Amino acid sequence: MPKQPLDYPEILNLLKSRGLIICDESMAIECLKVVSYFRLDNYFHPMESDKIRHIFKPNSYFENAVDSYEFDRILRELIFTAIQAIEIALRSKMIHHISLRYGAFWFTNTSLFRDANIHRKCMEQVRLELGRTREEFIIEHAAKYSEPDVPPVWKTLEVTSFGTLSKLFCNFFDNPIKKRIAREFNLPQHLVLESWIKSAVVLRNYLAHHSRVWNRKYPIKPNMTTPLRGNWVTPPIGNYDKLYSQLCYLQYLLNVIRPNNNFTQRLHALLGNHPNVDIAAMGFPHNWQDQPLWS
């Protein structure tokens, strides 16, 4: 029989029957009014001793789940700001370096890409994004020009999604130009940058859907073992599919494009304000603060 919807007090009674302690039921109901139970449920899981029957461990508190949710919410905002800066920098470098060599419409030229099918799908997505944008410079361009059917790259890539941008970069055939762009990010070669971009796209997709980023395994593992010129971490660091690896490459790239960024300070402050959050669940090694990247 399908599960039936429950009112707020019924949800709290169900949680209490499973062993969860709720110190302030009025506060808990107010919380459920603005954060759905199903979303908050992700933060109950670490406190469960029985994942099938959802029985809680002793001394498990509703308030701890709310604290983890608040931590994750602020963490998402911090990560989004970092990815936004990196995405904008990548757009700028692609537009500049590739256009100087291959012209204003290089992104439309299938011969410049390794996989024609991937390029075809990218162009389909580009045209969809151009069609639905309300950016004035795109609307004005369409009113003024009918040929070619897309604006030049310095306009088009400004409204292209990060995912499409990533595919255009990774599928582009000219490795020397990609290596030049990678070196502007203080990376030795383009394969590291490709790995990090692909990881960042997946991470950003979680952010776009307000999904949990804290206690999660990520499907793409960023390249973490290549020696780098800037302050970095000493491998191995443990689980490369956890959030810590994602934070490492974000901090490294930010240090290049925004040398005076406060990402590390904000991360330290966030962790200090939420001491109950298990950083080991995010893949943090015990000595992470001593690594050159973070010190």
Backbone as a ProteinNet text record, in pm:
[ID]
protein_1_A
[PRIMARY]
MPKQPLDYPEILNLLKSRGLIICDESMAIECLKVVSYFRLDNYFHPMESDKIRHIFKPNSYFENAVDSYEFDRILRELIFTAIQAIEIALRSKMIHHISLRYGAFWFTNTSLFRDANIHRKCMEQVRLELGRTREEFIIEHAAKYSEPDVPPVWKTLEVTSFGTLSKLFCNFFDNPIKKRIAREFNLPQHLVLESWIKSAVVLRNYLAHHSRVWNRKYPIKPNMTTPLRGNWVTPPIGNYDKLYSQLCYLQYLLNVIRPNNNFTQRLHALLGNHPNVDIAAMGFPHNWQDQPLWS
[TERTIARY]
84.4	0	88.2	63.4	146	138.2	248.5	250.4	157.6	94	0.9	68.8	25.8	85.3	55.2	148.5	135.2	139.7	62.7	69.9	194.4	232.5	356.3	362.3	260.4	269.6	282.9	217	228.2	370.4	435.8	574.8	663.6	643	723.2	698.2	574.1	543.3	609.9	613.8	679.6	829	890.5	1033.6	1062.8	977.3	997.9	981.7	889.6	869.3	991.4	1073.4	1195.2	1317.3	1295.9	1403.5	1466.8	1413.4	1470.6	1422.4	1513.1	1480.8	1453.4	1339.6	1302.1	1287.3	1378.2	1378.6	1268.9	1241.9	1144.9	1053.5	936.9	847.8	788.8	767.7	716	817.8	945	1050.8	1062.4	1046.9	1057.5	947.3	826.2	715.7	740.8	791.2	822.6	929.8	1023.5	1128.1	1068.9	980.6	919.9	830.5	785.1	702.2	783	913.4	996.4	1099.8	1124.7	1214	1138.7	1107	1024.3	1091.6	1009.2	1062	1152.6	1113.3	1191.3	1331.3	1340.5	1472.6	1553	1488.8	1557.7	1595.9	1525.2	1550.6	1694.5	1754.6	1893.6	1988.1	1950.7	2037.1	2006.9	1899	1870.8	1952	1981.9	2043.6	2169.8	2263.3	2385.3	2358.7	2242.6	2211.1	2136.3	2108.6	2030.9	2121.3	2080.7	2151.9	2097.9	1972.6	1907	1853.2	1921.1	1885	1758.6	1719.3	1599.4	1474.1	1475.9	1359.8	1370.3	1483.2	1506.4	1500.4	1567.7	1576.5	1700.2	1684.5	1792.8	1885	2010.3	2107	2067.9	2115.6	2088.5	2142.8	2072.7	2113.7	2117.6	2021.6	2007.3	1901.6	1934.5	1848.3	1802.8	1677.9	1623	1706.2	1744.1	1818.6	1954.8	2013.9	2142.1	2125.1	2012.3	1984.3	1964.2	1895.3	1873.8	2007	2094.4	2226.4	2305.9	2298	2367.4	2310.3	2178.6	2115.3	2163.3	2168.3	2213.4	2359.3	2440.9	2580.5	2588.6	2513	2515.2	2465.2	2363.6	2308.3	2413.7	2482.4	2584.7	2703.7	2736.6	2845.5	2814.5	2690.7	2651.3	2670.2	2634.8	2652	2799.3	2884.7	3028	3083.1	3043.1	3091.3	3039.6	2913.9	2856.2	2933.9	2968.7	3044.9	3179.1	3243.7	3372.9	3358.1	3259.7	3240.9	3204.1	3124.2	3085.4	3209.1	3302.1	3423.3	3507.4	3517.4	3597.1	3533.1	3401.8	3330	3349.4	3338	3354.4	3497.2	3594.4	3733.7	3758.4	3701.5	3718.8	3656.7	3537.5	3474.1	3566.9	3619.5	3704	3825.6	3891.1	4013	3983.6	3873.8	3836.3	3806	3726.7	3690.6	3817.2	3907.6	4026.7	4121.3	4167.1	4273	4224.9	4109.2	4064.3	4018.1	3955.4	3907.4	4022.9	4130.6	4245.8	4305	4293.6	4350.4	4249.3	4122.1	4025.5	3905.5	3902.7	3797.6	3677	3581.5	3467.1	3363.3	3369.3	3264.8	3324.7	3438.7	3506.2	3418.7	3332.5	3250.1	3149.2	3124.7	3030.6	3099.6	3231.3	3309.7	3335.4	3264.2	3275.4	3416	3488.9	3623.8	3722.2	3685.8	3774.7	3751.6	3663.2	3629	3653.1	3693.5	3729.1	3607.9	3500.6	3381.2	3269.5	3235.3	3134.5	2997	2966.6	2835.4	2822.1	2928.9	2926.6	2912.2	2984.5	2975	2835.5	2774.4	2637.8	2541.5	2552.9	2465	2493	2620.4	2655.4	2588.8	2593.7	2534.8	2383.2	2321.7	2177.7	2147.4	2229.4	2208.8	2237	2341.9	2374.4	2256.1	2196.5	2083.6	1961.5	1941.9	1832.3	1856.1	1979	2011.3	2001	2041	2026.4	1879	1798.4	1657	1578.1	1624.1	1544.7	1602.9	1723.4	1781.4	1706.8	1705.7	1646.3	1754.1	1878.8	1987.5	1970.3	1979.5	1954	2052.3	2180	2277.8	2253	2188.6	2152.1	2028	1929.6	1807.6	1840.4	1925.1	1963.3	2041.3	2125.6	2201.8	2108.6	2011	1917.6	1834.4	1803.1	1724.7	1806.8	1937.4	2024.4	2083.7	2111.4	2177.7	2095.8	2091.2	2025.2	2124.5	2243.4	2349.3	2479.1	2553.7	2513.2	2402.1	2356.5	2236.6	2266.3	2392.4	2428.9	2522.7	2522.7	2614.7	2759	2856.3	2995.5	3020.1	3132	3158.5	3157.7	3204.8	3209.4	3071.1	2970	2831.8	2769.7	2788.7	2722.1	2767.3	2898.5	2945.2	2903.8	2866	2820.3	2684.1	2608.6	2477.7	2475.2	2591.7	2602.3	2621.5	2555.2	2565.4	2706.5	2738.7	2870.3	2892.1	2786.8	2798.5	2835.5	2770.5	2801	2940.2	2975.6	3108.7	3215.8	3193.3	3286.8	3303.8	3194.3	3201.6	3273.1	3251.2	3321.1	3471.8	3510.6	3653.7	3715.8	3653.5	3711.7	3714.7	3619.6	3611.1	3694.2	3744.7	3821.5	3951	3990.7	4098.8	4238.1	4252.7	4383.6	4437.9	4515.2	4569.4	4667.1	4751.8	4841.5	4767.5	4653.9	4576.6	4514.5	4465.5	4408.3	4516.5	4637.8	4747.2	4781.2	4773.6	4799.7	4697.4	4570.8	4466.6	4489.9	4528	4554.6	4667.9	4770.4	4883.8	4843.3	4742.2	4693.6	4620	4579.7	4523.5	4632.2	4758.9	4874.1	4870.8	4825.9	4823.2	4921.5	4984.3	5088.6	5038.3	4915.4	4861.2	4708.7	4650.5	4505.1	4425.6	4485.7	4408.7	4365.3	4448.6	4409.4	4292.4	4301.4	4192.2	4063.7	4072.1	3952.2	3888.6	3971.6	3920.9	3848.7	3908.4	3849.5	3721.9	3720	3599.6	3483.2	3510.3	3404.4	3349.9	3439	3396.4	3313.2	3357	3286.6	3147.9	3131.3	2999.3	2902	2947.5	2862.3	2828.1	2928.6	2906.9	2807.4	2822.2	2731	2588.3	2573.4	2438.6	2369.8	2446.4	2388.9	2344.9	2428.1	2394.1	2268.3	2257.4	2143.5	2012.1	2017.7	1896.9	1886	1971	1969	1989.1	2065.5	2087.8	2200	2203.3	2305.3	2443.8	2540	2677.9	2770.3	2725.8	2808.1	2849	2760.3	2791.5	2749.4	2829.9	2792.9	2917.5	2896.7	3000.6	2972.9	3078.4	3063.3	3103	3026.2	3048.4	3177.1	3230.8	3355.4	3462.7	3575.1	3684.4	3783.4	3808.4	3903	4045.8	4127.5	4269.3	4335.6	4388.8	4447.6	4594.1	4650	4783.7	4891.8	4854.6	4954.4	5024.2	5156.4	5227.3	5193.1	5169.5	5130.2	5231.1	5232.1	5328.3	5290.7	5162	5115.6	5102.6	5064	5040.5	4931.2	4960.7	4869.1	4866	4805.6	4797	4885.7	4929.4	5017.6	4934.2	4933.8	4858.6	4934.2	4863.4	4718.2	4643.7	4521.2	4442.8	4323.6	4308.6	4195	4097.4	3971.5	3865.7	3849.9	3887.3	3879.8	3737.4	3642.9	3504.1	3423.9	3490.8	3423	3443.2	3375.1	3372.4	3508.6	3592.3	3721	3800.6	3802.2	3873.4	3817.5	3685.5	3622.3	3665.8	3669.4	3709	3854.3	3938.5	4080.2	4101	4041.2	4066.4	3997.1	3884.6	3820.8	3912.2	3971.5	4061.5	4184	4238.6	4357.7	4327.7	4217.8	4183.4	4152	4083.1	4054.6	4183.2	4281.9	4408.6	4476.5	4445.9	4504	4424.5	4293.1	4212.6	4172.7	4170.3	4140.9	4237.6	4360.9	4464.5	4426.2	4342.1	4303.5	4169.2	4129.1	3999.9	4000.5	3880.4	3867.4	3799.7	3814.5	3750.7	3795.2	3925.9	3977.2	3924.1	3925.6	3878.8	3731.1	3651.7	3508.2	3482.5	3562.9	3548.1	3583.7	3692.5	3731.7	3621.2	3566.7	3462	3337.7	3301.1	3182.1	3199.7	3315.4	3341.5	3343.8	3397.9	3401.3	3263.5	3173.3	3037.5	2949.2	2995.5	2916.7	3006.5	3050.1	3145.9	3090	2957.8	2899.8	2904.7	2936.5	2942.1	3067.6	3048.6	3159.3	3234.9	3351.6	3425.5	3489	3508.9	3562	3465.3	3334.9	3235.2	3246.4	3315.1	3337.8	3474.5	3547.8	3677.3	3794	3772.4	3881.8	3981.7	4110	4210.1	4232.6	4290.1	4303.1	4395.5	4491.3	4589	4564.8	4441.3	4414.6	4456.5	4444.2	4477.8	4627.9	4708.7	4854.4	4903.8	4814.9	4854.5	4885.2	4983.8	5019	4900.7	4806.8	4691.1	4609	4600.5	4508.6	4577.6	4709.3	4779.1	4816.1
-119.5	0	125	219.3	340.6	417.2	482.9	563.8	683.3	719.4	830.4	956.8	1074.6	1198	1215.9	1277	1299.2	1448.5	1489.4	1627.8	1641.4	1766.1	1789.8	1716.1	1724.1	1649.5	1498.9	1447	1302.9	1265.9	1353.4	1329.1	1323.5	1417.2	1419.6	1294.7	1251.8	1130.5	1007.9	1002.8	891.4	891	1007.6	1017.7	979.7	1023.3	989.1	839.3	777.8	632.5	554	616.7	552.5	587.1	664.8	692.7	829.6	917.1	1050.5	1139.7	1216.5	1309	1446.2	1505.5	1637.9	1729.6	1823.2	1909.4	2013.9	2066.4	2175.2	2141.7	2087.4	2042.5	2159.4	2270	2388.1	2435.7	2440	2477.5	2377.3	2249.3	2144.3	2159	2190.2	2209.4	2331	2439.1	2558.3	2527	2443.4	2403	2323.6	2229.5	2146.9	2228.1	2342.4	2427.6	2493.4	2507.7	2574.4	2481.1	2367.2	2265.5	2133.2	2077.1	1956.7	1841.4	1753.3	1637.9	1554.2	1535.3	1450.9	1509.3	1644	1707	1692	1712.5	1702.3	1557.6	1463.9	1322.3	1283.1	1350.7	1322.6	1343.6	1431.5	1465.7	1380.2	1300.6	1203.4	1074.9	1040.7	911.5	881.6	977.2	943.7	906.5	944.5	914.7	783.2	713.1	589.2	468.8	383.4	257.5	147.5	158.8	62.6	140.9	127	205.2	152.4	30.7	-27.4	18.9	4.2	42.6	186.7	252.1	393.1	413.8	323.6	334.2	418.4	513.8	605.1	549.9	593.9	562	635	588.1	661.5	804.2	895.2	1036.8	1103.7	1067.7	1133.6	1242.6	1361.9	1478.5	1536.4	1576.8	1648.2	1773.1	1841	1966.4	1946.5	1828	1800.5	1789.3	1732.1	1723.8	1862.8	1948.8	2087.2	2160.9	2136.8	2200.4	2154.2	2025.7	1973.8	2033.7	2050.4	2113.1	2256.7	2332.9	2472.1	2478.8	2389.1	2381.5	2357.2	2262	2226.9	2342	2412.5	2526	2635.5	2670.4	2774.9	2726.7	2599	2540.7	2548.2	2520.7	2530.2	2671.8	2771	2910.3	2943.2	2894	2916.9	2852.9	2730	2658.3	2722.2	2764.1	2825.4	2950.8	3032.8	3154.4	3120.8	3015.4	2974.4	2923.2	2836.8	2781.3	2890.2	2985.6	3096.3	3171.4	3200.8	3273	3191	3060.9	2973.2	2959.6	2945.3	2934.4	3059.3	3176.3	3302.2	3314.7	3274.5	3281.3	3186.7	3066.8	2971.9	3026.4	3084.2	3144.7	3248.8	3336.1	3444.6	3391.2	3291.1	3237.1	3160.3	3087.3	3016.9	3116	3216.4	3317.1	3383.1	3421.4	3494.7	3408.1	3298.7	3220.9	3147.1	3084.8	3006.4	3097.3	3209.1	3300.6	3364.5	3399.8	3459.8	3364.3	3235.6	3136.7	3090.4	3076.8	3012.6	3099.7	3224.3	3315.2	3319	3402.9	3434.2	3323.4	3226.7	3122.6	2982.6	2972.1	2843.1	2735.4	2774.2	2675.7	2607.2	2661.8	2601.5	2504.9	2502.7	2426.6	2285.3	2188.9	2050.3	1995.9	2042.3	1990.7	2023.8	2116.4	2154.4	2070.5	1971.2	1890.8	1742.9	1671.3	1530.1	1442.2	1464.1	1379.9	1463.1	1432.8	1511.1	1498.7	1382.8	1363.8	1448.7	1453.2	1539	1684.5	1723.1	1861.7	1893.9	1801.4	1824.2	1847.7	1766.6	1782.7	1914.8	1953.7	2082.9	2197.4	2191.6	2298.6	2302.2	2185.2	2182	2253.2	2227.3	2290.2	2439.6	2477.5	2619.6	2694.6	2638.5	2705.5	2712.5	2608.5	2613.2	2724.9	2735	2837.2	2977.3	2992.8	3121.9	3157.7	3056.1	3080.3	3119.8	3076.3	3104.3	3216.5	3264.9	3371.2	3502	3585.2	3718.5	3826.1	3787.2	3884.6	3982.9	4111.2	4214.6	4206.9	4175.2	4175.9	4063.5	3955.7	3849.1	3889.3	3946.9	3991.8	4099.5	4193.5	4300	4245.1	4146.6	4086.3	4017.6	3942.2	3870.8	3967.2	4083.8	4183.1	4249	4251.7	4323	4231.9	4105.7	4014.2	3886.5	3838.7	3711.4	3603	3642.3	3550.1	3589.2	3489.9	3350.2	3338.7	3217.5	3200	3204.8	3220.5	3235.3	3355.6	3422.6	3535.5	3487	3577.5	3538.4	3483.3	3417	3340.7	3426.6	3552.5	3635.5	3672.3	3657.7	3674.7	3539.8	3442.5	3313.1	3243.1	3239.9	3165.8	3230.1	3357.7	3423.9	3372.9	3308	3254.5	3101.9	3042.1	2896.5	2838.9	2728.8	2667.3	2617	2600.6	2550.3	2410.2	2329.1	2193.6	2194.4	2278.4	2288.5	2345.7	2444.8	2503.9	2397.2	2314.7	2208.3	2111	2073	1978.1	2038.2	2166.4	2231.9	2232.4	2261.8	2265.6	2126.3	2029.6	1895.5	1828	1860.3	1798.4	1872.9	1991.4	2070.9	1998	2005.3	1920	1975.9	2107	2171	2168.3	2064.5	2051	2161.7	2210.4	2320.4	2444.4	2478.6	2592.6	2560.4	2440.1	2401.3	2399.7	2359.9	2361.3	2505.2	2597.4	2738	2791.3	2753	2794.7	2733	2603.7	2536.5	2605	2648.1	2713.9	2848.5	2912.4	3036.9	3010.3	2884.9	2843.4	2782	2798.8	2745.6	2593.1	2530.7	2385.1	2341.4	2225.2	2183.8	2141.4	2090.5	2047	2042.2	2030.7	2046.9	1933.1	1814	1700.4	1722	1789.1	1820	1917	2020.8	2118.5	2051.7	1964.2	1893.9	1814.1	1743.6	1663.5	1750.7	1864.1	1952.7	2017.7	2055.6	2117	2017.6	1894.1	1792.4	1770.8	1768.2	1751.7	1870.2	1991.2	2113	2122.1	2072.9	2073.9	1985.7	1867.2	1777.3	1841.1	1899.7	1964.9	2078.8	2158.8	2270.9	2223.4	2109	2055.4	2020.8	1967.9	1943.1	2074.8	2177.1	2307.3	2363.9	2350	2406.5	2344.3	2220.7	2152.7	2153.2	2235.4	2249.3	2114.2	2026.6	1892.7	1894.7	1792.7	1780.1	1769.9	1844.2	1831.6	1779.7	1788.7	1756.2	1608.2	1519.9	1377.9	1301.2	1311.7	1253.4	1198.6	1092.6	1043.4	1099.8	1148.7	1213	1117	1116.9	1017.4	1038.5	1161.4	1189	1227.7	1159.3	1188.6	1282.8	1400.9	1492.9	1441.3	1477.7	1444.3	1516.3	1439.6	1498.7	1462.3	1380.7	1326.3	1390.6	1469.8	1536.1	1646.1	1650.2	1758.8	1894.6	1993.4	2125.4	2229.8	2343.7	2449.1	2528	2550.4	2629.2	2546.5	2612.1	2541.4	2438	2313.7	2204.2	2110.7	1994.7	1895.2	1776.7	1706.6	1591.1	1464.7	1401.1	1276	1160.9	1052.3	1037.1	1106.3	1145.6	1215.2	1133.3	1011.4	928.9	906.4	940.4	914	1031.4	1010.1	1117.4	1142.7	1059.7	1080	1158.1	1212.9	1292.5	1442.1	1523.1	1667	1732.3	1679.4	1743.3	1763.6	1664.6	1677.3	1791.5	1806	1914.3	2050.8	2061.3	2187.7	2221.3	2119.4	2142	2208.4	2152.2	2213	2348.7	2368	2500.3	2604.4	2569.7	2663.5	2692.5	2589.6	2608.1	2704.7	2683.7	2769.1	2911.5	2923.6	3057.3	3132	3060	3124.3	3184.9	3130.9	3183.1	3303.2	3288.8	3394.3	3504.5	3471.8	3571.7	3551.2	3599.9	3571.4	3614.4	3713.5	3761.8	3706.9	3593.4	3535.7	3493	3481.8	3442.7	3306.5	3222.5	3090.2	3009.2	3004.6	2926.3	2979.4	3111	3170.5	3141.4	3150.8	3123.8	2976.3	2888.8	2745.6	2715.7	2771.7	2752.9	2802.7	2920.7	2977.9	2889.8	2839	2753.4	2626.2	2562.8	2441	2470.9	2587.1	2624.2	2650.3	2701.2	2729.9	2606.1	2495.9	2371.2	2255.1	2254.7	2153.2	2011.2	1997.3	1862.9	1793.9	1869.2	1810.4	1724.2	1603	1508	1537.3	1602.7	1637.7	1515.2	1407.3	1284.5	1228.4	1252.3	1206.1	1279.7	1395.4	1471	1441.2	1347.6	1309.2	1391.6	1478.8	1559.3	1469.3	1475.7	1402.9	1474.6	1405.6	1462.8	1583.7	1589.6	1699	1798.6	1810.9	1889.3	2035.3	2091.7	2233.1	2260	2154.3	2171.2	2164.3	2127.4	2118.3	2257.6	2269.3	2401.1	2476.8	2404	2467.8	2545.8	2495.2	2551.3	2632	2624.9	2689.5	2833.8
0	0	0	-88.5	-93.3	38.1	72.6	194.1	178.3	289	288.7	343.1	297.5	348.8	497.1	567.3	711.6	741.6	840.4	886.8	974.9	1005.4	1078.4	1212.2	1297.9	1424.7	1403.5	1298.8	1270.4	1228.5	1153.6	1114.6	1238.6	1331	1453.2	1537.7	1546.1	1622.6	1560.7	1427.7	1359.6	1392	1386.1	1416	1560.3	1651.9	1793.3	1816.1	1744.3	1759	1711.9	1629.7	1580.3	1665.4	1770.7	1864.5	1852.2	1766.5	1752.8	1867.1	1924.4	2031.8	1971.9	2009.6	1959.9	2080.5	2095.2	2214.4	2210.2	2092.6	2078.6	1960.5	1990.9	1884.3	1805.2	1869.8	1798	1695.2	1734.5	1642.2	1528.6	1562.5	1461	1356.4	1399.5	1305.2	1217.4	1277.2	1197.3	1093.9	1130.8	1036.9	920	950.5	845.9	751.8	798.3	712.8	600.6	621.4	520.6	458.2	521.4	465.1	469.6	354.7	351.9	426	480	551.9	461.9	336.5	246.3	224.4	215.4	200.6	329.8	442.1	570.8	602	544	568.7	535.1	434.6	399.5	517.8	608.5	720.5	843.8	836.2	941.2	921.6	796.5	766.6	846.6	862.2	938.2	1083.5	1136.8	1276	1292.2	1183.5	1188.8	1213.7	1303.4	1325.8	1235.3	1196.9	1107	987.5	872.8	754.8	686	718.4	657.2	732	863.4	944.8	994.1	963.3	999.8	1151.8	1223	1368.1	1402.4	1491.8	1523.1	1632.2	1626.4	1730.5	1858.9	1973.7	2098.9	2091	2157.8	2164.2	2026.3	1942.3	1812.3	1825.2	1779.8	1798.4	1665.4	1660.8	1545.7	1517.8	1624.7	1611.8	1545	1560.2	1493.8	1342.9	1300.6	1157.8	1099.2	1173.2	1127.9	1119	1216.4	1213.9	1091.4	1059.7	941.5	814	810.9	694.8	678.3	787.4	780	736.1	787.7	745.3	594.7	547	404.8	318.9	366.5	291.2	273	380.3	372.5	289.8	303.7	224.8	75.5	39.1	-102.6	-155.4	-74.3	-116.3	-137	-47.9	-59.6	-186.8	-212.1	-330.2	-458.5	-457.4	-578.1	-617.6	-520.3	-549	-613.5	-564.2	-619.6	-762.6	-786.2	-919.8	-1018.9	-975.6	-1063.2	-1112.5	-1022.6	-1060.6	-1158.3	-1133.9	-1220.4	-1357.9	-1360.7	-1487.5	-1573.2	-1512.6	-1585.3	-1639.5	-1559.2	-1603.7	-1721	-1715.1	-1825.5	-1953.7	-1944.8	-2062.5	-2125.3	-2040.9	-2089.5	-2163	-2106	-2165.5	-2294.4	-2298.8	-2421.5	-2533.6	-2500.8	-2601.2	-2656	-2567.7	-2609.7	-2692.8	-2637	-2700.6	-2826.4	-2818.8	-2934	-3047.5	-3013.9	-3118.2	-3194.7	-3126.3	-3194	-3297.8	-3271.5	-3364.8	-3469.4	-3432.6	-3522.4	-3557.2	-3513.6	-3555	-3462.3	-3500.8	-3414.7	-3407.1	-3498.4	-3502	-3492.9	-3427	-3416.6	-3354.3	-3263.1	-3191.5	-3282.2	-3401.7	-3497.3	-3593.8	-3594.9	-3692.8	-3642	-3695.8	-3650	-3666.8	-3766.8	-3793.8	-3682.4	-3593.8	-3483.7	-3357.6	-3368.5	-3251.7	-3278.9	-3175.5	-3190.4	-3221.1	-3151.4	-3165.6	-3226.9	-3353.7	-3424.8	-3359.9	-3301.5	-3239.6	-3113.6	-3032.2	-2913.5	-2955.1	-3061.2	-3107.9	-3158	-3228.4	-3278.9	-3162.8	-3057.2	-2941.8	-2869.6	-2866.1	-2805.1	-2880.2	-3013.5	-3092.9	-3078.4	-3064.6	-3038.4	-2906.8	-2806.4	-2676.3	-2682.8	-2755.7	-2772.4	-2832.1	-2935.3	-3001.5	-2909.4	-2828	-2729.8	-2628.9	-2581.7	-2482.6	-2540.8	-2666.2	-2733.4	-2751.7	-2777.5	-2802.5	-2679.3	-2563.3	-2443	-2357.1	-2391.6	-2311.4	-2333	-2227.9	-2238	-2227.5	-2246.8	-2244.4	-2360.3	-2328.8	-2429.8	-2545.8	-2517.3	-2626.1	-2726.1	-2682.9	-2776.4	-2856.1	-2789.6	-2858.2	-2960.8	-2922.8	-3015.7	-3134.9	-3110	-3219.5	-3319.2	-3267	-3354.2	-3438	-3381.7	-3455.5	-3565.9	-3547.1	-3641.4	-3748.2	-3711.8	-3804.4	-3822.7	-3945.1	-3973.4	-4012.2	-4054.1	-4091.2	-4021.2	-3971.9	-3951.2	-3847.2	-3825.4	-3742.3	-3592.7	-3554.9	-3413.6	-3401.2	-3288	-3267.1	-3256.3	-3267.4	-3249.9	-3109.6	-3094	-2972.8	-2847.5	-2857.3	-2736.2	-2685	-2768	-2722.2	-2685.5	-2772.6	-2753.1	-2625.1	-2600.1	-2482.8	-2351.5	-2355.7	-2233.4	-2187.6	-2274.6	-2234.7	-2242.4	-2265	-2273.2	-2133.4	-2104.5	-1972.5	-1946.3	-1819.7	-1780.9	-1837.7	-1838.6	-1892.9	-2039.4	-2119	-2261.1	-2281.3	-2204.2	-2212.1	-2186	-2084.7	-2050.8	-2166.7	-2230.4	-2342.2	-2462.1	-2487.9	-2597.6	-2571.3	-2448.9	-2416.4	-2425.1	-2361.7	-2356.3	-2493.4	-2579.2	-2711.5	-2815.5	-2782.5	-2878.1	-2913.5	-3039.4	-3088.6	-3062.4	-3043.6	-3038.4	-2895.2	-2864.3	-2729.6	-2690.4	-2782.5	-2742.9	-2692.2	-2754.9	-2705.7	-2570.5	-2554	-2425.5	-2316.4	-2353.8	-2257.6	-2219.3	-2315.8	-2286.8	-2186.9	-2205.3	-2112.5	-1974.9	-1972.8	-1845.3	-1769.5	-1842.3	-1776.5	-1716.8	-1775.1	-1714.7	-1583.9	-1561.4	-1432.5	-1343.6	-1383.8	-1310.5	-1302	-1412.1	-1422.9	-1531.6	-1515.3	-1609.7	-1746.2	-1752.8	-1881.6	-1876.4	-1995.4	-2007.6	-1947	-1932.1	-1881	-1736.1	-1658.3	-1520.6	-1521.1	-1605.7	-1613.8	-1660.4	-1759.1	-1806.1	-1693.2	-1616.8	-1505.6	-1404.2	-1371.1	-1271.1	-1322.8	-1449.3	-1506.3	-1504.9	-1546.6	-1547.4	-1406.4	-1307.5	-1168.6	-1123	-1160.2	-1118.1	-1179.4	-1301.5	-1365.5	-1287.3	-1248.4	-1169.5	-1035.7	-972	-842.6	-855.8	-961.1	-981.3	-1006.5	-1071.8	-1095.3	-963.4	-867.4	-734.9	-670.6	-685.1	-627.8	-691.6	-823.5	-895.6	-850.2	-802.1	-755.8	-603.4	-537.4	-391.4	-322.7	-387.5	-332.2	-229.6	-148.6	-44.6	-108.7	-56	-103.7	6.2	129.8	246.3	246.7	282.6	300.6	175.8	69.7	-58.9	-128.5	-207.3	-296.9	-436.4	-502.3	-632	-744.2	-854	-959.6	-1039.1	-1039.2	-1110.7	-1009.2	-1014.7	-923.2	-992.3	-934.9	-996.9	-987.1	-1085.4	-1083.4	-966.3	-871.1	-750.8	-733.8	-822.6	-799.8	-885.8	-986.3	-1069.6	-989.8	-988.1	-916.9	-978.3	-893.6	-939.2	-893.7	-963.9	-933.7	-807.3	-788.9	-675.6	-548.9	-438.9	-312.9	-332.1	-295	-322.5	-202.6	-218.5	-111.6	-146.4	-43.9	-64.6	-77.6	-196.3	-210.7	-142.9	-108	-123	-9.7	-36.9	65.6	112.5	61.1	103	-9.1	14.9	-82.8	-178.6	-303.8	-401.7	-450.8	-408.1	-449.7	-346.4	-244.8	-142.3	-167	-88.3	-111.3	-93.2	-5.2	20.2	-108.1	-195.5	-322.6	-406.1	-404.8	-478.7	-423.3	-292.5	-230.4	-260.7	-272.3	-300.1	-435.6	-541.2	-672.7	-685.2	-616.1	-618.4	-554.2	-439.5	-372.9	-459	-522.2	-605.9	-720.6	-790.3	-903.4	-857.4	-744.5	-691.4	-657	-606.7	-571.5	-694.4	-811.7	-935.4	-985.6	-994.1	-1057.1	-959.5	-829.3	-725.9	-609.7	-623.4	-522	-380.8	-366.8	-234	-188.2	-241.9	-204.5	-58	-0.7	140.9	156	55.1	56	177.4	202	315.3	447.6	462.5	588	611.3	506.1	520	550.2	489.8	517.4	662.5	710.7	851	944.5	914.9	999.7	999.9	883.5	873	954.5	943.1	1020.4	1170.2	1206.3	1347.4	1405.1	1322.4	1368.6	1375.7	1319	1318.8	1361.5	1487.2	1533.4	1533.7	1530.5	1532.3	1396.8	1289.5	1155.7	1144.4	1096	1081.4	952.5	964.3	842.8	778.2	854.9	795.2	691.9	712.2	616.2	483.6	484	361.2	300.4	361.5	307.5	357.1	456.7	510.7	583.9	549.4	629.4	762.3	858.5	992.9	995.5	901.9	902.8	789.6	745	624.5	639.7	759.4	778.9	767.6	775.1	764.8	620.3	528	387.9	332.2	241.3	185.6	125.1	67	5.4	105.2	229.4	328.1	438.2	446.1	557	524
[MASK]
+++++++++++++++++++++++++++++++++++++++++++++++++++++++++++++++++++++++++++++++++++++++++++++++++++++++++++++++++++++++++++++++++++++++++++++++++++++++++++++++++++++++++++++++++++++++++++++++++++++++++++++++++++++++++++++++++++++++++++++++++++++++++++++++++++++++++++++++++++++++++++++++++++++++

